[in-house]
Structures are given as C-alpha cells and as structure tokens.
Amino acid sequence: MTNPGYNQLAGQKVARIEALSDGLFAIAMTLLVLDIKVPIGEAIDSERALLAILVPLLPKFLSYFLGFMTLGIFWVGHSTQFKYIERADRHLTWLTIFFWMGISLLPFSTAFLSQYIRFKLAIGLYWLNIFLAGILLLLHWNYACRQGLVRDSSERAAISRAIRARILSAQSLYAAAALFCFVNAYLSVALMILIQLNYALAFHFKSERGPAVDPERT
C-alpha cells in the first residue's frame, strides 16, 4: 500500500470550509457598517440642523445597502453549492480561499464607492470586485462537477445547469448595469440594487416542485 502525499490529504473537510466561509461573510458584512460614521456638528441646535448633517450620509447608506445585498447573494450562492458538494480536495479548498479573497475585498470596494459614488472609476472598481467573486464562484462549481465532488443524483445535470445559469445571468446583468455609469452614476447604482432585489426577493419565482432536498443538508 502506497503512502498518500500531503496534497492527497489536505483540504478535504467540507464542514471546516463551510464554517470558515460563514465566519468570513459575517465579518465582511459587519465591516460594511463601520464606514458609516455618526455625524458630529459644532452647533446642532435644531432638528433642521441635525438633518442637514445627516443628508450627506445618504450615499454611504446607499452603498451600504448595495454591499450588504451583494454579500448576501454571494453567501447564498456559495452555500447552495455546498448543499450539493459532498467531498472536497486541496484544489477545491484553494478555489474557495481565492473566492473568499474576492469577498473580503467587498468592504473596501463598497467604502470606495460610497466616498466617490459620482465617479465612473468607483463604480467600475465595485463591478470588477463583483466580477472577480462571480468568476471564482463559477470556477469553484465547474471544478467540483468535473472532479466528481458533487453528490450523485438523477437531477445533478439540471442542478448544475441552474447554478451556472444563475451566475452567468447575474454577471451579465451587473456588467450591463455598470455600463450605465457612462450615462449617470446614480442610475448605474440603482440598476444594481434592482438586480439584487430581483435575485433576493425572487420576483420571477414560480411555485413549482424543485429538485429533491436532503433534509440533513439544509
């Protein structure tokens, strides 16, 4: 019997990957709100004066909402994949780590957007962050399918198509919304938010029986 090498032993604990992923997303979501500072005025003596120093924070709240929704959508996408991934290997673990790198950048790109929301470069940087995370998520799923790490079932092909289609359609819509920054920066951000609300609230959701769900994996 041959002795296995380190590369054959490393990164095979699916539960550890899911636990660290949840923790990283929680930290990134918390960091988003730290960009919003309580306004301090020297002579706040009326409600109108207080409102006047609160209004400039509206772009930061808008960016916070956008960033929080982005992280929530990526968390759902990543956790959905691990609902069907039953095994991991070293390469899949490192694909997840690179995906986390894209996720951990979102608090920065969101803060940058909130500070320079009127500029095309800020929107482009934010979109690039979303694109990076989306492509890594797609590579993650493609690798898991190619290496036979996905739980075998009669609906595996349909599940795989649905996951790929979700990522590709979302990335296409985000790219289109980002291009609207050449028309108006706030319009571009508003379109991104509408796209996220659509995916989060599932306006197009049909009440129909989906793939069978393993209660132990939910």
C-alpha positions in Angstrom: 0.0 0.0 0.0 1.5 3.4 -1.0 1.6 6.2 1.5 -0.5 9.2 0.5 1.2 12.5 -0.1 0.3 15.7 1.7 -1.6 17.0 -1.4 -3.9 14.0 -1.2 -4.6 14.6 2.4 -5.1 18.4 2.6 -8.3 20.4 2.4 -10.9 17.6 2.5 -13.0 18.7 5.4 -16.2 20.2 3.9 -17.6 21.2 7.3 -14.5 23.3 8.1 -14.8 25.1 4.7 -18.5 26.0 5.4 -17.7 27.1 8.9 -14.9 29.5 7.9 -17.0 30.7 5.0 -19.9 31.7 7.3 -17.5 33.5 9.6 -15.8 35.4 6.8 -19.1 36.6 5.4 -20.3 37.7 8.8 -17.1 39.7 9.3 -17.3 41.3 5.9 -21.0 42.2 6.5 -20.1 43.8 9.8 -17.2 45.8 8.3 -19.6 47.5 5.9 -21.4 49.5 8.6 -18.1 50.8 10.0 -17.8 53.1 7.0 -20.8 55.0 8.3 -19.7 57.4 11.0 -22.1 59.3 13.2 -22.1 62.9 12.0 -20.7 65.5 14.5 -21.7 69.2 14.2 -20.4 72.0 16.3 -23.7 73.8 16.7 -26.6 71.4 16.4 -29.4 73.3 18.0 -32.4 72.2 15.9 -33.9 69.3 14.0 -33.2 71.0 10.7 -29.5 71.4 11.5 -29.3 67.8 12.5 -31.0 66.7 9.3 -28.6 68.9 7.3 -25.6 67.0 8.5 -27.4 63.6 8.1 -28.2 64.2 4.4 -24.6 63.9 3.2 -24.6 60.3 4.6 -27.2 59.1 2.2 -24.7 57.9 -0.4 -23.0 55.9 2.3 -26.3 54.3 3.3 -27.0 53.5 -0.3 -23.6 51.9 -0.8 -24.0 50.0 2.5 -27.3 48.5 1.3 -25.7 47.6 -2.1 -22.7 46.0 -0.4 -24.8 44.1 2.1 -27.1 42.7 -0.6 -24.1 41.7 -2.7 -22.5 39.8 0.2 -25.9 38.2 1.0 -26.3 37.0 -2.6 -22.8 35.6 -2.8 -23.3 33.8 0.6 -26.5 32.2 -0.7 -24.7 31.2 -3.9 -21.7 29.6 -2.1 -23.8 27.8 0.4 -26.1 26.5 -2.3 -23.1 24.9 -4.0 -22.1 23.2 -0.7 -25.6 21.8 -0.4 -24.7 19.5 -3.3 -20.9 19.2 -2.8 -20.3 16.1 -0.7 -16.5 16.0 -0.8 -13.6 18.4 -1.1 -10.0 18.2 -2.2 -7.0 20.5 -1.9 -7.8 22.3 -5.2 -11.4 22.9 -4.4 -10.4 24.3 -1.0 -8.0 26.7 -2.6 -10.6 27.8 -5.1 -12.8 28.6 -2.1 -10.0 30.6 -0.5 -9.5 32.7 -3.6 -13.3 33.2 -3.7 -13.0 34.5 -0.1 -10.3 36.9 -1.2 -12.8 38.5 -3.5 -15.4 38.6 -0.8 -13.0 40.1 1.7 -12.4 43.0 -0.7 -16.0 44.0 -0.9 -16.0 46.2 2.3 -13.1 48.2 0.6 -14.8 48.5 -2.8 -18.1 49.4 -1.1 -16.4 52.1 1.0 -14.6 53.4 -2.1 -17.9 53.6 -3.9 -19.6 55.4 -1.0 -16.9 58.0 -1.0 -16.7 58.5 -4.7 -20.2 57.4 -5.8 -20.4 60.1 -8.6 -17.3 58.7 -10.4 -17.2 56.0 -13.1 -14.0 54.6 -11.7 -15.6 53.9 -8.3 -18.5 52.0 -10.0 -16.1 50.2 -12.3 -13.9 49.1 -9.3 -17.0 47.8 -7.5 -18.2 45.9 -10.6 -14.8 44.4 -11.0 -14.9 43.1 -7.4 -18.3 41.5 -8.2 -17.0 40.1 -11.4 -13.9 38.6 -9.7 -16.1 36.9 -7.0 -18.6 35.7 -9.6 -16.0 34.1 -11.9 -14.3 32.4 -8.9 -17.6 31.0 -7.8 -18.2 29.6 -11.3 -14.8 28.1 -11.4 -15.4 26.6 -8.0 -18.6 24.8 -9.2 -17.2 23.7 -12.5 -14.2 22.1 -10.8 -16.4 20.3 -8.2 -18.5 18.9 -11.1 -15.5 17.9 -13.2 -13.8 16.1 -10.3 -16.9 14.2 -9.2 -17.2 16.0 -5.9 -20.9 16.7 -6.3 -23.4 14.4 -4.8 -24.7 12.0 -7.4 -28.4 12.2 -8.2 -30.8 11.9 -11.1 -31.2 15.7 -11.1 -27.5 16.6 -10.9 -27.3 17.8 -14.5 -30.4 20.1 -14.1 -29.0 21.4 -10.8 -25.6 22.1 -12.4 -27.2 24.0 -15.3 -29.3 26.1 -12.9 -26.3 27.1 -10.8 -24.2 28.0 -13.9 -27.1 29.9 -15.5 -27.7 31.9 -12.2 -24.0 33.0 -12.1 -23.7 33.9 -15.8 -27.0 35.7 -15.9 -26.2 37.7 -12.8 -22.8 38.7 -14.1 -24.2 39.8 -17.4 -26.8 42.0 -15.7 -24.2 43.5 -13.3 -22.0 44.3 -16.3 -24.9 46.0 -18.1 -25.8 48.0 -15.0 -22.2 49.1 -14.5 -22.0 50.4 -18.1 -24.9 52.8 -17.3 -22.3 54.8 -15.2 -21.4 56.4 -18.6 -25.0 57.8 -18.6 -25.4 58.5 -14.9 -23.6 57.1 -11.8 -26.7 57.0 -9.6 -28.7 55.3 -12.3 -26.0 52.6 -12.5 -26.1 52.0 -8.7 -29.9 52.0 -8.8 -29.9 49.3 -11.5 -27.5 47.2 -9.5 -29.8 47.4 -6.5 -32.8 46.5 -8.6 -30.9 43.4 -9.9 -30.1 42.4 -6.4 -33.6 42.9 -5.2 -34.8 40.7 -8.0 -32.4 37.9 -7.0 -33.0 38.3 -3.3 -36.8 38.5 -3.4 -37.2 36.3 -6.4 -39.9 38.3 -8.2 -39.8 35.7 -11.0 -40.1 32.8 -8.7 -42.7 30.1 -9.7 -44.3 27.9 -7.2 -43.3 24.6 -8.6 -41.6 21.5 -7.3 -37.8 21.8 -7.5 -35.1 19.2 -7.0 -35.4 16.9 -4.1 -33.9 18.2 -0.9 -31.9 16.2 1.6 -33.1 17.4 5.0 -29.7 16.6 6.5 -28.1 19.1 4.1 -30.5 22.1 4.7 
